């Protein structure tokens, strides 16, 4: 099967001679969105390793692109799910994944098998990779395979699988015995001991036998923390209960919408144990509060406000009926604050975000102005007035916190959604395949049935920002435009 996931997947099957044809597979220019990622080609077949390849932009004079794929033979592995008495468990859900460690931390799962055990408890997966650097000498595991097994009335388990080098062998994983399930009950409270309703609780179980199939010197990669994670929400009394846990170490974290800090506790459970009374107290902290409004000064109810601290985490809150927000539980420091209006999935945004950076914790009276989105369209022509495809267009303004990168399509056209009332500088960058600078003609904005206006019109004066925060010697500043 050949597949290119996009807004609407393009899928086809190969013919008897192995050829395939995918029509209307979008390139980056065809996306028509700012910063749209390149499409990715996936090719899979029984017993073969799934092929993944990022597609490049097509040259303007090429109607189609030829991509030949050689599928490698994969390894087959089978195992049996049983209970403590070695009786087979029918209908157990088995998830096998191929993972890779991201450069910035965490893992990416790029192949997944969803299986069910039969009457005798057996499951089997083929097409497993044998070219992974599962356990590099003296280093942290970078990629590999892991197995998650779940069945009703039993404890869920995660096991990391060994590294294989040959696809000629058939691997027998043996019996995987599910333990008696343990249960953990507790509550989440604030710094004053009051119950916190709607708090997010994450429970990660680390089974004692998760490395049983690997070599004694192999270390856990950490992928199991994601596979064995259970996410819960506290009730009106701040209570939560996690069932189906295996024996061993369990890490429990709690955080609440609008509270940046989180609390974590680690407990050790026995098989079949029901532990009660775990109390997670969310710490207090500083606040950032303000209002989200339109360019006309109207408050925006239900807007999302994100408070970021340089990539380490953040808080998310919604504005009330008066457009006001309050982010609590923040550590001392400075933050980037973004206001965003919810949009309908698959529809263009009606408003664009507003952002302030360098906002100190303890700030009150912030004003975030979300502006209506308008279309900016145009065409890039070469020296002979021919359309130029694949050009990078950069739209930026010192009056707005971010820039907008877009690309021209095969007819040299481009489109971007820009905030109303702000003038932007437009730069046409040379194409990656060479060529001189192009000429932009007819760049216009449109919104609804209103008359088109020039992209470079002068913007009206901006409304004054909030008063200087009480806890800082300098006020927050508008985030600079970021260029890709």
Long-range contacts (C-beta under 8 A, 24 or more apart in sequence): 1-43, 1-44, 1-45, 2-41, 2-42, 2-43, 3-41, 3-42, 3-43, 3-44, 4-39, 4-40, 4-41, 4-42, 4-55, 5-39, 5-40, 5-42, 6-31, 6-39, 7-346, 14-45, 25-55, 27-55, 27-57, 27-58, 28-57, 28-407, 29-57, 29-389, 29-390, 29-407, 29-408, 29-409, 29-410, 30-409, 32-409, 32-415, 33-406, 34-404, 34-405, 34-406, 34-416, 34-417, 35-405, 35-406, 35-484, 36-407, 41-67, 41-69, 43-69, 43-71, 44-127, 45-71, 45-127, 46-126, 46-127, 47-73, 47-74, 47-76, 47-126, 47-127, 48-72, 48-73, 48-74, 48-127, 49-73, 49-74, 49-127, 49-128, 49-129, 50-110, 50-111, 50-127, 52-110, 57-390, 57-407, 57-432, 58-410, 59-389, 59-390, 59-433, 60-387, 60-388, 60-389, 60-390, 60-410, 72-129, 72-131, 72-167, 73-167, 74-126, 74-127, 74-128, 74-129, 74-130, 74-167, 75-126, 75-127, 75-128, 75-129, 75-130, 75-164, 75-166, 75-167, 75-169, 75-170, 75-171, 76-124, 76-125, 76-126, 76-128, 76-170, 76-171, 77-124, 77-125, 77-126, 77-128, 77-161, 77-170, 77-171, 77-172, 77-173, 78-122, 78-123, 78-124, 78-125, 78-170, 78-171, 78-172, 78-173, 79-122, 79-123, 79-147, 79-172, 79-173, 79-174, 79-175, 79-176, 80-117, 80-120, 80-121, 80-122, 80-123, 80-174, 80-175, 80-176, 81-117, 81-121, 81-123, 81-149, 81-151, 81-175, 81-176, 81-178, 82-121, 82-175, 82-176, 82-177, 82-178, 83-154, 83-177, 83-178, 84-177, 84-178, 84-179, 84-180, 86-175, 86-177, 88-117, 88-119, 88-120, 88-121, 88-122, 89-117, 89-121, 89-151, 89-154, 89-178, 90-117, 90-118, 90-119, 90-120, 90-121, 91-116, 91-117, 91-151, 92-116, 92-117, 92-121, 92-123, 92-149, 92-150, 92-151, 92-154, 92-178, 93-149, 93-150, 93-151, 94-123, 94-147, 94-148, 94-149, 95-147, 95-148, 95-149, 95-150, 95-227, 96-125, 96-128, 96-145, 96-146, 96-147, 96-148, 97-145, 97-146, 97-148, 97-223, 97-227, 98-128, 98-129, 98-132, 98-143, 98-144, 98-145, 99-143, 99-144, 99-145, 99-146, 99-221, 99-223, 100-142, 100-143, 101-140, 101-141, 101-142, 101-143, 101-221, 106-226, 107-221, 107-222, 107-223, 107-226, 128-164, 130-164, 130-165, 130-166, 130-167, 132-163, 133-163, 134-162, 134-163, 134-218, 135-163, 135-214, 135-215, 135-218, 135-219, 140-219, 140-221, 141-218, 141-219, 141-220, 141-221, 142-221, 144-221, 144-223, 146-221, 146-223, 146-224, 146-227, 147-173, 147-176, 148-227, 148-228, 149-176, 149-178, 150-244, 151-178, 153-181, 154-178, 154-179, 154-180, 154-181, 154-244, 155-179, 155-180, 155-181, 155-182, 155-205, 155-207, 155-244, 155-245, 155-246, 155-247, 155-271, 156-205, 156-228, 156-244, 156-245, 156-246, 157-207, 157-209, 157-210, 157-228, 157-246, 158-205, 158-207, 158-210, 158-224, 158-227, 158-228, 159-207, 159-209, 159-210, 159-211, 159-212, 159-213, 159-224, 160-210, 160-211, 160-213, 160-214, 160-218, 160-220, 160-221, 160-223, 160-224, 161-213, 161-214, 162-213, 162-214, 162-215, 162-218, 173-213, 179-207, 179-246, 179-247, 179-271, 180-247, 180-271, 180-272, 181-243, 181-244, 181-245, 181-246, 181-272, 182-245, 182-246, 182-247, 182-269, 182-270, 182-271, 182-272, 182-273, 182-274, 182-275, 183-241, 183-242, 183-243, 183-244, 183-245, 183-273, 183-274, 183-275, 184-241, 184-242, 184-245, 184-250, 184-252, 184-267, 184-269, 184-275, 184-278, 185-239, 185-240, 185-241, 185-242, 185-274, 185-275, 185-276, 185-277, 185-278, 186-239, 186-240, 186-252, 186-276, 186-277, 186-278, 186-279, 186-280, 187-234, 187-237, 187-238, 187-239, 187-240, 187-278, 187-279, 187-280, 188-234, 188-238, 188-240, 188-254, 188-256, 188-280, 188-281, 188-282, 189-238, 189-279, 189-280, 189-281, 189-282, 190-281, 190-282, 190-284, 191-281, 191-282, 191-283, 191-284, 193-281, 195-234, 195-236, 195-237, 195-238, 195-239, 196-234, 196-238, 196-254, 196-256, 196-282, 197-234, 197-235, 197-236, 197-237, 197-238, 198-233, 198-234, 198-256, 198-257, 199-233, 199-234, 199-238, 199-240, 199-254, 199-255, 199-256, 199-282, 200-231, 200-232, 200-233, 200-254, 200-255, 200-256, 200-257, 201-231, 201-232, 201-233, 201-234, 201-240, 201-242, 201-252, 201-253, 201-254, 201-280, 202-229, 202-230, 202-231, 202-232, 202-252, 202-253, 202-254, 203-229, 203-230, 203-231, 203-232, 203-242, 203-245, 203-250, 203-251, 203-252, 204-228, 204-229, 204-230, 204-250, 204-251, 204-252, 204-253, 205-230, 205-245, 205-246, 205-248, 205-249, 205-250, 206-248, 206-249, 206-250, 206-251, 207-246, 207-247, 207-248, 208-246, 208-247, 208-248, 225-251, 245-269, 246-271, 247-271, 247-273, 252-278, 252-280, 254-280, 254-282, 255-282, 256-282, 256-329, 257-315, 257-316, 257-317, 257-318, 258-315, 258-316, 258-317, 258-326, 258-327, 258-328, 258-329, 259-285, 259-315, 259-327, 259-328, 259-329, 260-285, 260-307, 260-309, 260-313, 260-314, 260-315, 260-327, 260-328, 260-329, 260-330, 260-331, 261-285, 261-329, 261-330, 261-331, 282-329, 283-329, 284-328, 284-329, 285-328, 285-329, 285-330, 285-331, 285-361, 286-330, 286-331, 286-332, 286-361, 286-362, 286-471, 287-326, 287-327, 287-328, 287-330, 287-361, 287-362, 287-364, 288-326, 288-327, 288-330, 288-335, 288-337, 288-359, 288-361, 288-362, 288-363, 288-364, 288-366, 289-324, 289-325, 289-326, 289-327, 289-363, 289-364, 289-365, 289-366, 290-324, 290-325, 290-337, 290-363, 290-364, 290-365, 290-366, 290-367, 290-368, 290-466, 291-319, 291-322, 291-323, 291-324, 291-325, 291-366, 291-367, 291-368, 292-319, 292-323, 292-325, 292-339, 292-354, 292-368, 292-369, 292-370, 293-323, 293-367, 293-368, 293-369, 293-370, 294-351, 294-369, 294-370, 294-371, 294-372, 295-369, 295-370, 295-371, 295-372, 295-420, 295-421, 295-463, 297-463, 298-323, 299-323, 299-324, 300-339, 300-341, 300-351, 300-370, 302-342, 303-339, 303-340, 303-341, 303-342, 303-370, 304-339, 304-340, 304-341, 304-342, 305-337, 305-338, 305-339, 305-340, 305-368, 306-337, 306-338, 306-340, 307-335, 307-336, 307-337, 308-335, 308-336, 308-337, 308-338, 309-333, 309-334, 309-335, 309-336, 310-336, 330-361, 331-361, 332-361, 333-360, 333-361, 334-358, 334-359, 334-360, 334-361, 334-472, 334-476, 335-359, 335-360, 335-361, 336-479, 337-366, 337-368, 337-476, 338-368, 339-368, 339-369, 339-370, 340-370, 341-370, 348-373, 348-417, 349-373, 349-417, 352-417, 352-418, 352-419, 353-401, 353-402, 354-401, 355-401, 355-402, 355-478, 355-479, 356-401, 356-465, 356-476, 356-477, 356-478, 356-479, 357-401, 357-476, 357-477, 357-478, 357-479, 358-474, 358-476, 358-477, 359-469, 359-476, 360-469, 360-471, 360-472, 360-476, 361-471, 362-469, 362-470, 362-471, 362-472, 363-466, 363-469, 363-470, 363-471, 363-472, 363-476, 364-466, 364-469, 364-470, 365-466, 365-467, 365-469, 366-465, 366-466, 366-476, 367-463, 367-464, 367-465, 367-466, 369-462, 369-463, 371-419, 371-420, 371-421, 371-422, 372-419, 372-420, 372-447, 373-417, 373-418, 373-419, 373-420, 373-447, 374-417, 374-418, 374-419, 374-420, 374-445, 374-446, 374-447, 375-415, 375-416, 375-417, 375-418, 375-445, 375-446, 375-447, 376-415, 376-416, 376-417, 376-418, 376-424, 376-443, 376-444, 376-445, 376-455, 377-413, 377-414, 377-415, 377-442, 377-443, 377-444, 377-445, 377-446, 378-413, 378-414, 378-426, 378-440, 378-441, 378-442, 378-443, 378-444, 378-455, 379-408, 379-411, 379-412, 379-413, 379-414, 379-440, 379-441, 379-442, 380-408, 380-412, 380-414, 380-428, 380-438, 380-439, 380-440, 381-412, 381-438, 381-439, 381-440, 381-441, 382-435, 382-436, 382-438, 382-439, 383-436, 383-439, 386-412, 387-411, 387-412, 387-413, 388-412, 388-431, 388-435, 388-438, 389-431, 390-431, 390-432, 390-433, 391-428, 391-429, 391-430, 391-431, 391-438, 392-428, 392-429, 392-431, 392-432, 393-426, 393-427, 393-428, 393-429, 394-426, 394-427, 394-429, 394-483, 394-484, 395-424, 395-425, 395-426, 395-427, 395-455, 396-424, 396-425, 396-427, 396-481, 396-483, 397-422, 397-423, 397-424, 397-425, 397-481, 398-481, 399-423, 399-459, 399-462, 399-478, 400-424, 400-478, 400-481, 401-478, 401-479, 401-480, 401-481, 402-479, 402-481, 402-482, 403-481, 403-482, 403-483, 403-484, 405-483, 405-484, 412-438, 418-445, 418-455, 420-447, 421-459, 421-460, 422-459, 423-455, 423-456, 423-457, 423-458, 423-459, 424-455, 424-456, 425-456, 426-455, 426-456
